[in-house]
Amino acid sequence: QVQLVEFGGGLVQAGGSLRLSCAASGGTFSSYAMGWFRQAPGKEREFVAVISRSGGRIHYADFVKGRFVISRDNTKNTVYLQMNSLKPEDTAVYVCAADETWLAPTRAYEYDYWGQGTQDTVSS
């Protein structure tokens, strides 16, 4: 079992940046692929990015390519999402998730564990 807690959400103006962190406790962090998802009001949860256990495989959603960077530090049991050039449509609750089965899953139903989420608001 693993518990996930997100940090770093907040209010930022369009064009600005935020860095989200997700700290894991319990389990063996290096055994999990780590992903980020987001959900805006009235919309379905959508995939943002994922990184494999040792960082060798990364996938991004098309709408964040070139703007967001996912990384992990297995010595700190933490996964990060650096968000640059933020747009108002990036406003959402961002949630981290862990999966112990797949290399780098991109579908929500493939994940085993979820954090509570952190609110990111991008003003125009």
Phi, psi and chi 1 to 4 in degrees:
 res  aa     phi    psi   chi1   chi2   chi3   chi4
   1 GLN       -  146.6  -57.5  -66.4  -47.7      -
   2 VAL  -137.8  142.3   61.5      -      -      -
   3 GLN  -111.3  138.3  -66.2   76.1   48.7      -
   4 LEU  -123.4  133.5  -53.5  172.6      -      -
   5 VAL  -133.1  125.2 -179.9      -      -      -
   6 GLU   -92.4  148.5  -60.5   93.4  -18.9      -
   7 PHE  -136.9  156.3  -59.2   92.3      -      -
   8 GLY   104.5   -2.5      -      -      -      -
   9 GLY   -68.7  160.2      -      -      -      -
  10 GLY   169.5 -163.8      -      -      -      -
  11 LEU  -104.1  131.7  176.3   64.8      -      -
  12 VAL  -143.7  150.3   65.0      -      -      -
  13 GLN   -81.5  156.2   64.1 -173.3   35.0      -
  14 ALA   -55.3  137.3      -      -      -      -
  15 GLY    91.0  -10.9      -      -      -      -
  16 GLY   -86.2 -171.4      -      -      -      -
  17 SER  -133.2  153.0  -61.6      -      -      -
  18 LEU  -140.1  149.4  -74.5  172.4      -      -
  19 ARG  -120.0  119.7 -169.7 -178.3   79.5  154.8
  20 LEU   -95.8  144.9  -54.6 -177.8      -      -
  21 SER  -124.8  149.0  -59.3      -      -      -
  22 CYS  -133.5  113.6  174.7      -      -      -
  23 ALA   -97.0  133.1      -      -      -      -
  24 ALA  -109.8  142.6      -      -      -      -
  25 SER  -135.9  148.7   60.1      -      -      -
  26 GLY    81.0  159.5      -      -      -      -
  27 GLY    65.2 -166.6      -      -      -      -
  28 THR  -118.1  107.9  -57.7      -      -      -
  29 PHE   -56.0  -41.4 -176.3   72.4      -      -
  30 SER   -69.2   -5.6   60.6      -      -      -
  31 SER   -90.2   -3.7  -64.6      -      -      -
  32 TYR  -113.9  134.3  -57.9  103.3      -      -
  33 ALA   -70.6  143.4      -      -      -      -
  34 MET  -122.0  129.7  -63.4  -62.6  -59.7      -
  35 GLY  -125.8  161.5      -      -      -      -
  36 TRP  -120.8  134.6  -73.6   96.7      -      -
  37 PHE  -126.8  165.5  -68.6   77.3      -      -
  38 ARG  -144.1  154.6   70.8 -174.3 -170.6 -174.5
  39 GLN  -142.4  120.4 -172.5  166.7   22.4      -
  40 ALA   -97.0  157.5      -      -      -      -
  41 PRO   -54.6  131.1  -26.6   36.2      -      -
  42 GLY    76.5    4.6      -      -      -      -
  43 LYS  -121.1  159.4  -62.4 -177.5   63.8  178.0
  44 GLU   -74.7  155.0  -64.3  -68.7  -37.0      -
  45 ARG   -63.1  135.5  179.1  172.8  -65.8  179.8
  46 GLU  -128.8  148.0   60.7 -176.4   -9.7      -
  47 PHE   -69.6  139.8  167.4   76.6      -      -
  48 VAL  -114.1  -55.9  176.5      -      -      -
  49 ALA  -163.6  157.5      -      -      -      -
  50 VAL  -146.1  149.5   60.8      -      -      -
  51 ILE  -133.8  137.0 -174.2  167.3      -      -
  52 SER   -74.5  176.7   60.7      -      -      -
  53 ARG   -53.3  -44.2  -61.9  178.3 -177.4   92.3
  54 SER  -106.4    6.6   61.0      -      -      -
  55 GLY    88.4    4.8      -      -      -      -
  56 GLY   -77.8  -18.5      -      -      -      -
  57 ARG  -128.3  126.3 -179.5   72.5   62.8   85.6
  58 ILE  -132.5  137.7  -67.5  174.6      -      -
  59 HIS  -129.9  143.3  -60.2  -63.4      -      -
  60 TYR  -125.7  148.1  -65.9  102.7      -      -
  61 ALA   -66.1  148.9      -      -      -      -
  62 ASP   -57.9  -35.6  -72.1  -17.3      -      -
  63 PHE   -74.3   -7.2   58.1   81.8      -      -
  64 VAL  -117.9   -4.0  -58.6      -      -      -
  65 LYS   -58.9  132.3  -74.6 -177.4  177.6  177.8
  66 GLY    86.9   -8.6      -      -      -      -
  67 ARG  -118.4  -39.7  -61.5 -168.3  -62.3  128.4
  68 PHE  -107.2  150.0  -67.8    7.8      -      -
  69 VAL  -133.8  126.4  178.1      -      -      -
  70 ILE  -101.0  142.3 -171.6  171.0      -      -
  71 SER  -151.2  168.0   61.3      -      -      -
  72 ARG  -146.1  153.6   67.4 -171.0  -64.6  160.3
  73 ASP  -128.4  101.8 -173.8  -17.9      -      -
  74 ASN   -71.6  -16.3  -73.6   -7.5      -      -
  75 THR   -76.3  -18.4   69.8      -      -      -
  76 LYS  -112.2    2.6  -61.7  179.9  178.3  179.7
  77 ASN    52.4   45.6  -69.4   -8.1      -      -
  78 THR  -137.9  138.8  -59.1      -      -      -
  79 VAL  -115.0  145.3   62.1      -      -      -
  80 TYR  -122.1  153.9  -54.2   94.5      -      -
  81 LEU  -133.5  106.7 -174.9   67.8      -      -
  82 GLN   -87.0  120.8  177.1   67.3   45.7      -
  83 MET  -115.1  117.7  -56.0 -173.1  -66.9      -
  84 ASN  -117.9  163.9  -56.3  -48.8      -      -
  85 SER    49.1   48.4  -58.9      -      -      -
  86 LEU   -67.0  146.1  -75.9  162.8      -      -
  87 LYS  -120.1  155.4  -52.8  172.0 -178.0  178.8
  88 PRO   -54.3  -33.6  -29.7   37.7      -      -
  89 GLU   -70.9   -7.2   51.5  -97.6   44.9      -
  90 ASP   -80.5   -8.2  -66.8  -40.2      -      -
  91 THR   -59.6  123.7  -64.8      -      -      -
  92 ALA  -176.6  170.0      -      -      -      -
  93 VAL   -86.1  123.2  173.9      -      -      -
  94 TYR  -100.8  131.6  -75.6   73.8      -      -
  95 VAL  -127.4  136.4 -173.5      -      -      -
  96 CYS   -98.2  155.3   69.9      -      -      -
  97 ALA  -146.1  154.0      -      -      -      -
  98 ALA  -125.2  142.1      -      -      -      -
  99 ASP  -135.0  135.1  174.9   72.6      -      -
 100 GLU  -106.7    3.9   59.7 -174.3   -9.3      -
 101 THR  -105.6  -45.7  -58.8      -      -      -
 102 TRP  -102.3  161.3  -51.0  107.4      -      -
 103 LEU   -68.2  -52.6  177.5   62.4      -      -
 104 ALA  -156.4   73.7      -      -      -      -
 105 PRO   -71.4  150.2   24.8  -34.5      -      -
 106 THR  -119.6    2.0   60.0      -      -      -
 107 ARG  -113.0  137.1  -60.1  176.7  179.7   87.6
 108 ALA   -58.5  -38.5      -      -      -      -
 109 TYR   -69.0  -11.4   65.0   79.7      -      -
 110 GLU   -83.4  -10.6  -64.6  175.0  -56.5      -
 111 TYR   -90.7  148.5  -76.7   79.9      -      -
 112 ASP   -96.9  -34.8  -59.0  -52.7      -      -
 113 TYR  -133.5  146.9  -52.1  103.7      -      -
 114 TRP  -136.0  145.1  -65.0   84.4      -      -
 115 GLY   -84.1 -178.4      -      -      -      -
 116 GLN   -85.9  -20.0  -69.1  -62.2  114.7      -
 117 GLY    97.0  157.7      -      -      -      -
 118 THR  -137.2  137.9 -175.4      -      -      -
 119 GLN   -82.8  126.3  176.2   70.4   50.9      -
 120 ASP  -115.4  126.0  -64.0  -32.3      -      -
 121 THR  -123.1  124.0  -58.4      -      -      -
 122 VAL  -111.7  116.9 -176.1      -      -      -
 123 SER   -91.2  151.1   61.8      -      -      -
 124 SER   -88.3      -   60.4      -      -      -
